Amino acid sequence: MSSFPIRPEPFRIEPIFSPRIWGARSLAPLFPDKTNLAEPLGEAWVTGLDCAIASGPLAGRSLGAAWHEMSADWRGSALGPERDFPLLAKFIFPKDKLSIQVHPDDAYAAVHEKAAGGRGKTEMWHVVSAEPGAKLLAGLKQGVTKERFLEGLATHALEELFHTHYVHARDTFFIPAGTPHTIGANMVVCEVQEYSDLTYRVYDYGRVDAHGKPRELHIEKALEVTHFGLSRGGKVPPLALGPSHHDAKLLCACRYFAVERFEFSERREFASDAERFQLLVVLAGHGNLGWPAGAAHYNAGECWFLPAAIDLAALHPLQPTTVLRAYVPDIAVLSKRLRDAGASASGISQSVFA
């Protein structure tokens, strides 16, 4: 670990903003300095490997470079140094529909996408805000076959084959690999996913880029990985983390990630876990983040990395605050924790995906 700091402490990660053909020209209020943009921005990656660490003793390093130098006190004992950074968190700002697309699973990616990292993509979406009528498509209707799918593609009627969801702030959706989907316009989404950027684009509504060229489609691969006749995921109900935690909800969990939502106006503690680091993504509010050896200010739109080996971190809000906490779970341990907190087996099965 050479010159890596001995004492872990939380740090803020600087986002990277990506232009997208369907993006927005204002990312306020999450990013108030991103308004009246010359080109539309569609995504803000808050844990991209190229994102700079913006605070603390690691400031100036990229997240990807720092990760491979981190000791278990930073990463957690369950995540070894040979493993790549596991979680990609981002905000999505669509002012038009995204393409209809699907992602491969790990098994397919390991064989067919070695050059791209060989990792599939399972993801979840949490709706931060949505205008009236905003909607998304997630999963195919029962009985849709590959042949029917191709007919819909040929006749530009593909959307009719999908489950349509009108969305509101606080809605959560689980999108496992193999589930075709698209996010519609006029909403802001926080996405947490397996760290992969593999996307197979099926249909792009006839759009062209700034040079008049259509974006590449990946229909053959998409058909190979799409789950026909099997619908998993979709909208997920929040699950209370216990009777004494009415402001804390589990939004979604699978073997790749668990995401919880916290809303609070008074001091909120986040206990450490020696086996895993945690990410705090601030959706609203501002205040102070404190830990035994220091403190910093937090704002909406920020992502903070909490190392495994800090005794405790606490947020002291100066304004009502909403935070998502993301981590790589042990599903068996998480399920037991939920049972011990009084959750029913049926409730757990709707939010925790094995």
C-alpha positions in Angstrom: 0.0 0.0 0.0 3.1 2.2 -0.1 2.4 5.8 0.8 -1.4 5.4 1.2 -2.7 7.2 4.3 -3.1 5.0 7.4 -6.2 6.6 8.8 -9.2 6.4 6.6 -11.7 9.2 6.4 -14.7 10.1 4.3 -14.2 11.9 1.1 -16.3 13.6 -1.6 -16.2 12.5 -5.2 -16.3 15.1 -8.0 -18.9 14.2 -10.6 -18.3 13.9 -14.4 -21.0 15.2 -16.7 -21.7 13.5 -20.0 -23.4 15.1 -23.0 -26.4 13.1 -24.3 -28.7 13.7 -27.3 -31.7 13.3 -25.0 -30.3 15.4 -22.1 -31.2 18.7 -20.4 -29.7 22.2 -20.6 -30.2 22.8 -16.9 -29.4 20.4 -14.1 -30.7 22.7 -11.4 -31.4 22.4 -8.5 -29.1 19.4 -8.0 -26.3 21.2 -9.8 -27.1 25.0 -9.8 -24.0 25.9 -11.7 -25.1 23.8 -14.6 -27.7 26.0 -16.3 -28.1 27.6 -19.7 -25.9 24.9 -21.1 -24.5 25.1 -24.6 -25.2 21.4 -25.2 -27.6 19.0 -23.4 -26.1 17.0 -20.5 -27.7 13.7 -19.8 -25.8 12.1 -17.0 -23.7 13.0 -14.0 -21.5 10.1 -12.9 -20.8 10.5 -9.3 -18.6 7.3 -8.9 -17.0 7.0 -12.3 -13.5 5.6 -12.2 -12.2 8.8 -13.7 -14.0 11.0 -11.1 -11.6 12.9 -9.0 -11.5 12.6 -5.2 -12.3 16.2 -4.2 -11.5 16.2 -0.4 -9.5 14.6 2.3 -6.0 13.1 2.1 -6.7 11.4 -1.3 -7.8 14.6 -3.0 -6.6 14.8 -6.6 -6.5 11.1 -7.2 -9.0 9.4 -9.5 -11.4 7.1 -7.8 -10.2 4.2 -9.9 -6.6 4.7 -9.2 -7.1 5.2 -5.5 -9.4 2.1 -5.2 -6.6 -0.3 -6.1 -4.3 1.1 -3.5 -6.8 1.1 -0.7 -6.3 -1.3 2.2 -9.2 -3.2 3.8 -9.7 -0.4 6.2 -10.9 1.7 3.3 -12.6 -0.9 1.1 -13.8 -3.4 3.7 -12.7 -6.9 4.3 -15.3 -8.4 1.9 -13.9 -6.5 -1.1 -10.4 -7.6 -2.0 -7.8 -5.4 -3.9 -8.1 -7.6 -7.0 -11.8 -6.6 -7.4 -12.6 -3.5 -9.5 -14.7 -0.7 -7.9 -18.1 -2.4 -7.8 -20.8 0.4 -7.8 -21.6 3.1 -10.4 -23.9 5.8 -9.2 -25.2 8.5 -11.5 -27.9 11.1 -12.0 -29.9 11.0 -15.2 -31.6 14.1 -16.7 -33.8 13.2 -19.7 -35.7 15.9 -21.6 -36.4 13.3 -24.3 -36.8 9.5 -24.2 -33.7 7.4 -23.9 -33.3 4.6 -26.5 -35.0 1.3 -25.9 -32.2 -0.9 -24.7 -31.1 -3.9 -22.7 -28.0 -4.9 -20.8 -26.3 -8.3 -20.7 -25.7 -10.4 -17.6 -22.3 -11.4 -16.2 -22.2 -14.7 -17.9 -22.8 -13.3 -21.4 -20.5 -10.3 -20.8 -17.7 -12.6 -19.6 -17.7 -14.4 -22.9 -18.7 -11.7 -25.4 -17.5 -8.4 -23.9 -14.1 -9.2 -22.4 -12.6 -6.0 -24.0 -15.3 -3.9 -22.2 -14.5 -5.4 -18.8 -16.6 -8.6 -19.0 -19.1 -7.5 -16.5 -22.9 -7.4 -17.0 -25.2 -4.6 -15.9 -28.0 -4.9 -13.4 -29.4 -1.5 -12.1 -32.0 0.3 -10.1 -33.6 3.7 -10.6 -34.9 6.0 -7.9 -37.0 8.9 -9.1 -35.7 12.1 -7.6 -38.4 14.3 -9.3 -40.9 14.0 -12.1 -43.2 16.3 -14.0 -46.9 15.2 -14.4 -47.3 12.5 -17.0 -43.6 11.4 -16.9 -43.3 7.7 -17.6 -40.9 4.9 -18.3 -41.0 1.4 -19.8 -39.6 -1.6 -17.9 -40.0 -5.2 -19.0 -42.0 -6.9 -21.8 -45.7 -7.9 -21.4 -46.5 -11.5 -20.8 -46.5 -13.5 -24.0 -44.2 -11.3 -26.0 -42.0 -13.5 -28.1 -38.8 -12.8 -30.0 -40.9 -12.8 -33.2 -43.5 -10.4 -31.8 -40.7 -8.2 -30.6 -39.2 -8.1 -34.1 -42.6 -7.2 -35.6 -42.9 -4.3 -33.2 -39.5 -3.1 -34.1 -40.2 -3.3 -37.8 -43.5 -1.4 -37.5 -42.2 1.2 -35.0 -44.7 -0.1 -32.4 -42.2 -1.5 -29.9 -43.5 0.6 -27.0 -46.8 -1.2 -27.1 -45.1 -4.4 -26.0 -43.8 -3.0 -22.7 -45.1 -2.5 -19.2 -45.6 1.3 -18.9 -45.2 3.0 -15.5 -46.2 6.6 -14.8 -43.7 7.8 -12.3 -43.6 10.1 -9.3 -40.9 11.3 -7.0 -39.7 8.5 -4.6 -40.7 5.7 -7.0 -38.0 2.9 -7.3 -37.5 0.4 -10.1 -35.3 -2.7 -10.3 -33.9 -3.5 -13.8 -32.0 -6.8 -13.8 -29.8 -7.7 -16.8 -31.9 -9.0 -19.7 -34.8 -6.6 -19.0 -35.5 -4.3 -22.0 -36.4 -0.7 -20.9 -36.3 3.0 -21.5 -36.6 6.1 -19.3 -38.9 8.8 -20.6 -38.7 12.5 -20.5 -39.1 15.1 -17.8 -37.8 13.4 -14.7 -34.6 13.2 -12.7 -33.4 9.7 -11.8 -30.7 8.5 -9.5 -29.3 5.2 -10.8 -27.2 2.7 -8.8 -25.8 -0.2 -10.8 -23.2 -2.9 -11.2 -20.2 -1.1 -12.5 -20.5 -1.6 -16.3 -21.3 0.6 -19.2 -22.5 -2.2 -21.5 -25.7 -1.1 -23.3 -27.4 -2.8 -26.3 -29.5 -0.2 -28.1 -32.5 -1.6 -29.9 -34.5 1.4 -31.0 -33.6 5.1 -31.0 -36.8 6.8 -32.4 -35.0 7.7 -35.6 -32.8 10.3 -34.0 -29.5 11.5 -35.4 -26.5 13.1 -33.7 -25.0 16.6 -34.3 -23.4 15.3 -37.5 -26.7 13.9 -38.9 -25.7 10.3 -38.2 -28.0 7.8 -36.3 -26.5 6.2 -33.2 -25.4 2.6 -33.5 -27.9 -0.1 -32.8 -27.0 -3.6 -31.3 -30.1 -5.6 -32.2 -28.5 -9.0 -32.6 -26.8 -8.9 -29.2 -29.9 -7.4 -27.6 -32.0 -10.3 -28.9 -29.5 -12.8 -27.5 -29.7 -11.4 -23.9 -33.3 -10.3 -23.7 -35.5 -12.4 -21.3 -38.6 -13.2 -23.3 -41.5 -14.7 -21.4 -40.0 -13.9 -18.1 -40.5 -10.5 -16.3 -38.4 -9.7 -13.3 -38.0 -6.5 -11.5 -40.1 -3.5 -12.3 -41.5 -1.2 -9.6 -40.3 -2.0 -6.1 -42.2 -1.0 -2.9 -40.0 0.6 -0.1 -39.4 -1.5 2.9 -39.1 0.1 6.4 -35.9 -0.7 8.1 -37.6 -1.1 11.5 -40.4 0.4 13.6 -38.1 3.0 15.1 -36.8 4.1 11.7 -39.9 5.6 10.0 -37.6 7.9 8.0 -35.4 5.0 6.7 -36.4 2.7 3.9 -34.7 -0.1 1.9 -35.5 0.7 -1.7 -34.0 -2.3 -3.4 -31.3 -4.9 -2.9 -29.6 -7.7 -5.0 -26.2 -9.3 -4.8 -24.6 -6.3 -6.6 -26.0 -3.5 -4.5 -28.4 -2.4 -1.8 -29.8 1.1 -1.7 -31.6 2.7 1.3 -33.3 6.1 1.6 -33.0 8.4 4.6 -35.0 11.6 5.2 -34.2 13.6 8.3 -34.0 17.1 9.9 -32.0 16.1 12.9 -28.6 14.4 13.4 -28.5 11.1 11.6 -25.7 8.5 12.4 -24.3 6.0 9.9 -22.5 3.2 11.6 -19.4 1.7 10.0 -19.2 -1.8 8.7 -15.8 -3.5 8.7 -16.7 -5.6 5.7 -17.7 -2.9 3.3 -17.5 0.8 2.4 -20.7 2.9 1.9 -21.7 5.6 -0.5 -23.9 8.5 0.6 -25.6 10.3 -2.3 -27.3 13.5 -1.2 -30.6 14.1 -3.1 -31.7 17.2 -1.1 -30.5 19.4 1.7 -27.2 20.6 3.1 -25.4 20.5 6.4 -22.3 19.1 8.0 -20.8 15.6 7.9 -18.8 14.7 11.0 -16.6 11.7 12.0 -14.3 11.1 14.9 -11.3 12.9 13.4 -12.9 15.6 11.3 -15.8 17.3 9.6 -16.9 18.7 6.2 -19.9 20.4 4.6 -22.3 18.4 2.4 -24.7 19.7 -0.3 -27.3 18.2 -2.6 -25.9 16.5 -5.7 -22.8 15.2 -3.9 -21.6 11.7 -3.3 -19.5 10.8 -0.2 -17.4 7.7 0.3 -17.5 6.3 3.8 -14.6 3.9 4.5 -15.2 0.7 6.3 -13.0 1.5 9.3 -14.4 4.7 10.7 -16.2 4.3 14.0 -19.1 6.5 13.0 -20.2 9.2 10.6 -23.0 11.6 11.3 -24.9 14.1 9.2 -26.0 17.3 11.0 -28.5 18.9 8.7 -28.9 22.6 8.3 -31.8 22.0 6.0 -34.1 18.9 5.7 -32.0 16.3 4.0 -32.6 13.2 1.9 -29.8 10.7 1.3 -29.4 7.4 -0.5 -27.0 5.0 1.1 -25.5 2.4 -1.3 -23.3 -0.6 -0.5 -22.5 -4.1 -1.7 -24.6 -6.3 0.6 -24.4 -9.8 2.0 -28.0 -10.8 1.0 -28.4 -13.4 3.8 -27.2 -10.9 6.4 -29.4 -8.2 5.0 -32.5 -10.5 4.9 -31.9 -11.5 8.6 -31.6 -7.9 9.6 -34.9 -7.1 7.9 -36.6 -10.1 9.6 -35.3 -9.1 12.9 -36.7 -5.6 12.3 -40.2 -7.1 11.8 -40.4 -7.3 8.0 -42.5 -10.1 6.6 -41.2 -12.7 4.2 -43.5 -11.4 1.4 -42.3 -7.8 2.0 -38.6 -8.9 1.8 -39.3 -10.8 -1.4 -40.6 -7.7 -3.1 -37.5 -5.6 -2.3 -34.7 -8.1 -2.0 -33.7 -10.0 -5.2 -31.6 -13.1 -4.8 
